[in-house]
């Protein structure tokens, strides 16, 4: 990496926006993740710009802007390519409470880089001159595989405790070694992490699932520095609980690793699927899925996950065990599908594959072949559009009232009985057949 700037190629719109601001008399640099990722040999994501221009100047110079965070100096500039580029005024920290910093605008890029968290994120590149500004040694740190803070790590972490979790994620994502002083400061800061908002803690965990090839690389660092114990006691409780050849915690990590990043949303239930074993170990893990679902619900509510995301993850944890054999009776499979839900079955089986891979299964393992056979058979059942809910029955409340069944508990009992019969024999799901069953039950003559 002798000429690090040669690694950088900015989109045309980044070059154009830089040129427009420079021509207006405002020094402008590209900064942040895109520069870091490009220098690390990764595909850059969003390109952000830092400039001497104040927000009102950016809004005056560009016709199409979005007030992304004007109070904090950020204006979104809509490029000719349809993308939005964030342009932020140079800033410097003034004071902090450990969660949020109060900032003032600055005049130079050096001041802006001084306030950043890690050296690898404190590199600026000029899209016109191709000059690289690296006052804190971020480029050699990337080259040498080291993660360290800008300046005193204790001070950086006191300014914003979230930087501890960011350090663990960056170290795992870029395969960096956290330098001694930074690691010591992270461990020292771990007891303060509960002061962070639930939303910020949650988003960091989700970024681990989305960005890190093997989530275990980051989560082992969570464990080592004390962040796991302070933020995720449900997971900490799994450490040392015997399970197969290792412990429950190791199995959870391997299961999350077994899911590729394209299934990042499933890595959360994969990490949680066996947490119920910590509280059911003395009972031989009896009902661990139900115990795990309860623990997962508490954790996700604490982290303020949406109701939809919470319900989905908890349901997958609850249903990850008790999967039937592929050659079982079809009514049994249909009942299992009713319990799991057609919208969840694909993810339940993906979770099953990750689970058995985490226990050492290879491509021709019988457990994987069995799951593949179950997937094929389930696919055929679903293609026949079976009745899984009362709403799928050919008759409902209206027809039952016409047959003399009043609304109330009896009607509900009859509908549930009809669903059981249709589950056993889907050919019964017709108006005529179900009406005949109801007449027989109540002793009513044929019309």
N, C-alpha and C positions, 0 to 999 in steps of 0.2 A: 504494500500500500504506500509506495514511495510518492505517488502523485494521486492522493485520495480524491481530488476534485475531478479527475478523469473518470471516476466511477459514476458521476452524477449527470443525469439527463432529465431536465425538468420539462413538463408539458408546455406546449406553445403558449397557452394562456398564462402560465406562471411567468414566463419570460415577458409577455406583453404587459401584464399588470405591473411587473417590476419596472419595465421601461417607462410606463406612463407615470408612475410615482417618482421615479428618478428624474424624468424630464420636468416634473413639477417642482423639483428641488428637495425631494424627501428621500433620504438614504433608506434603502429597502433590501432585506435579506430573506432568503428562505431558511426556515428553522424547524426544529421539532422532529417528529417521528419519520417524516419522509426522508430527511437528510440522513438520520441515523440508519434507517432501513437500507437506503441505497449504499451507504458506506459499508454496511454489514453484508452486502451481497444479496439482500432481499428485495422483493418488488415493493416499491414505495406505495403507501396508501394515499391519504389526503395530504396535499401540499399546503402548508401554512406559511404565511409571510409575516415578518416583523418589520415595522417601519417607523421612521421619525414622525410621520404624518399623524396628526390627531384624528380621532374619529370623524369630526365634522369636516376635516380636509378630505378624507377618503370619500365621504358621502357627497361632497361637492365635486370631486374630480370624476367619479364614476356615476353614470346615469342609473344603473341597475344595482342597487344594494339592499341588503337585509340587515336590520339592527340586531345582530346576533347577541351581542353583549356590550353595548355602547358604554355602559357605566364602567366596564372593565377594559375598555379600549378595543373591543373586537367588532369589526364590521364585515359582513359577508358580501363579497363582490361576485356577482353573477357573470361568469365568463361567457364568451361567444360559443363555447362548446356545451353550454347548458349546465355546467357544473358550478357549484359555489365554492369560492376560495376565501378562507378566513384571513383577514388582514388585521393585525393587532399592533397597536402602538407600543413602542419600546416601553418596558416597565421595570420598576425596581420595588422590592419589598420594603414596606415601612414598619409594620407590626403584624403579629400573628397570635392567635389563641390556640394554636396546635391543630386547628381544623381548617381555618380559612385565613388567608393573608390579606391585609389591607395594602393596596399597591398605589403608587404614584407613577405618573408617566415619566419616562426618562428620554434622554436625547441620543444615546449611543447604543449600538448593538452589544458592546462589551458589558454595559450595565444590565442589559436584558439577559445576557447569558449568565451573569453572576448570580441571578436569582433562581436559576434552574436547579433541578434536583441532582441529576447524575451527570458525570462528565460526558457520557455518550449522548446525552440529550442537550448538551451545551455547545453544540457545533452549528455554525451558521455558514451558509454558502450563497454566494452572489450569482444570480442566474445570468447576469450580463457579463461581468468580468471573470466569472468562474473562480473567484478568490474564495479560499476557505479560511474561516476564522475559528480557531480552536484554542482559546486561551487556557483551557483547563485540561488539555490532553485527552480529549475524548477519542480521537482517532487512534493514537497508540494504545489506549485502553481496549478498544475494540480489537485491534490487531493482536494484543497480548491476552485477550480473553479475561479481562478484569472489569468488575463493576465497582465503582466507588463514587462517593458523593462529590459535589462541588464544594470544596472547603470542608469545614468541620462537620462530620456526620451527625454528631449529637445535636448541633445547632440546626442542621437541615431537617432532622426528624422532629425536633421540637416545633419548628415552623409549621410542619404539616405531617401528622402521624401517618397519613395514608402513604407517604413515601416509603415506609417500611414494607408495605404490601406490594408497592410498585417495584421495589428492589427485588423481592422474591420472584415476581413475575418476569421482570427483565432478565434476571440471572438465568431462569429456566428457559425462557424463549430464545435467548441468544447464546445459551450454553457458556455463561460467564462464571468465573469464580468471584465471589464477593470478597473484597479485600478485608483484612483483619479488623481494621478500625471500624469500617462500615458494618460488618457483622456484629461486632461487640455493641455498637450503638443500637442496632436493630433489636438485639436481645434485651438490651436495657429498656427500650421503648415498648416492648411487647405488652407489659401490664397496662399501658395507657391506651392501647388500641380500642377498648370498648367505648372510649369517648367519641370515636368516629360515628358518624350517622350510619344507620343501618343500610341506607341506600348506597353509600360509598363502599362499604364493605361488600355488599352484594355484587355491585358492578365489578369490583376487582376479581371476585371469584369467577364471575361469568367470563371475564376477559381471559382468565387462565384457561378456561374450557375452550374458548374460541381461538386463542392465539398460540398456545403452547402445544407442541407436537405430543408430548407425553406429560399430562397434567401432574403425574406423580413427581416430576422433577421440581415443580413449584411447591406442591403440597408437602413434600418431605422437608423443604426449607421452612414452611409454615410450622411444621412439627419441631424442627430443630431450634428455631428462635423463640418459641413460646407462643406464636400467634395462633396456633391451632387450639391450644388449651384455653386461651382467653376469648377467642371468637367462636369456636366450634367445639364446645365440650362434648357434644354427642359423638363427634368423630374421635376426639381424644380418648373417650371411654373405650374405644375399640382396640386401642393399642395394647398388645399383650394378651388379648383374649384368644386362646388357642382355637385354630380352625384349619384342619387339614395339616399341611406341612409348614404353615406359618401362623400368623395371627390374622384376625378379622381386618385390621387396618391395612395390612399388606395386600390382602385380597381385594379390598375396596379400591385401592390404588391401581392394582393390576386390571381390574374390571374397567375403570375409567380409561386407562391407557389403551385397552383393547378396542375402544370405539374411535374411529377416525374423526378428524376435526369437522368433516362435513356433517357429522351427527353430533355436533357440539351440544345441542340441546338435550341429548340423551346422557351426556356425561354426568349431569347432576344426579338423576335417579340412579345411575350406575354407582356413583360414589356413596349413595345413601342406601342402596338396596338391602344391605345386611346389617345396618346399624342396630337393628333390634336384637342382634345376637349378644350385644354387650349386656343387656338386661335379662336375657333368657338363658345365659350360659349354664347356670346351675340346674336349669330344667331341661338340659339337652337341646337347647334352641327351639323348644316347642313354641309354636305361635310367634316365631320371631318376625314373620312378615307383618303381622298386625302390630306388633310392638314397634317395628321399624317405621311403619306408616305413621303411627302416633308421634314418634320422635321426629320424623321428617316434617310433619305438619307444624310442630312447635318451632323447629328451627327456621323453616321458610316463612312462617308468620313473623318471627322475630326479625328476619331480614327484610320484611316488607315486600316479599314477592307478590305479584298480582294474584288474585283469586284463581284465575285460569291456570297460571303456571304452577301454583301450589297444588291445585286439585289434580293436575296431570301428573306431576312428579309423585305425589302421595299415592295416587292410584297405581302407578307403575311399581312402586315399592311394595304395595299391598298385594299385587297380583304376580310378582316375579316368581313365586313358588307355586306348587300345585299344578304345574302344567301337565296335561294328560299325554299319554303315549299316542303316537301317530296312528297306530293300528287299533285304537280303542273304538268302542261302539259309537256310531254316528250321533245318536241322541246325547251321549256323554260329551262329545265334542261341541255339539250345539249348545248345551247347557254351559260349558266352559266359555264359549264365545259370548253368550248372554251375560255372564258374570264379568268378563273382561271388557266387552264392548268392541264392536267392529272397528271403531276409530282408534283403538289402542293396541289391537292384537299384533300389528306389524312391529310396533316398538317393543312390546313384551318379548317377542321372539328375537329381536335384535339384542335386547338386554340379555336374553338367555344365551345367545352365541357369545357375547362378551364375557359372561359369567363363566362359561365352560372353557373359553380360551384362557381366561385368567387362571384356571386350574390346570393348565398345561396342554389343552387340546390342540392338535395340529390338524392339517387339512383333511385327512382321511379318518379322523377320530370318529368312532361310532356315535358319540354324543352330538357332533355336528351334523352327521348324516341323518340322525334321528330328528333333529330340529328342522333340517331341510325337508324331510318327508312330511313332518307336521305342517310346515308352511304350505307345501303343495296341497295337502288334503284340506286344510283350512281355506285355501284359495278357492277350491272347487265348491266348498260349502257356501262360502260368501257369494260366489257367482250365481247361486240359485236363489238369492235374495230371501233367506229364511226369516221367519218372524222372531225378532229378538225382544220386542217390547209389546205392551198391551196395544199400543197404537198401530202395530203391524198386523193385528188380527183383522180378519175380513169383516167382523162385526164389532160393534162397540156399544156404548150406552144407549144410543138411539134405538138400535135394533132390539136390545134387551128390554127396554121399556115397552116396545111394541109387543114383546112376548109376555108382558105382564110382570117384569122384574122391576121393582121400584129402585130408585137411586139409593145407595147406602151400602153398608157392609156386605150384604148378600150379593149385590151386583159385583162388588170388587172381588169377592171370593170366587164367583163364577168366572169372571174374566181371567183371573190368575190360573184357575183350573184349565180353562181353554188354552192358555198359553203353554201350559205343561203338556197338554195333549198334542198340540201342534208341534212342539219341540220333539216329541216322540215320533210323530208322523206328519211331516209338512203337507202331505196331500189333503189333510183335513182342513186346511186354511181356506175354506170357501164359505160363502154365506149359507149355502144349503147345508153343508155338513155341520157347521158350528151351530146353526139354528136347530138342527135335529138333535144334537147333543144336549142343548139347553132344554128342549121340549121333553126329552127323555128324563132329564134330571128333575124337572118340576112336575112331570106327569101330565103335560099338556097335550091334547090331541093335535094331529096334523091339521094345518089350514085346509 
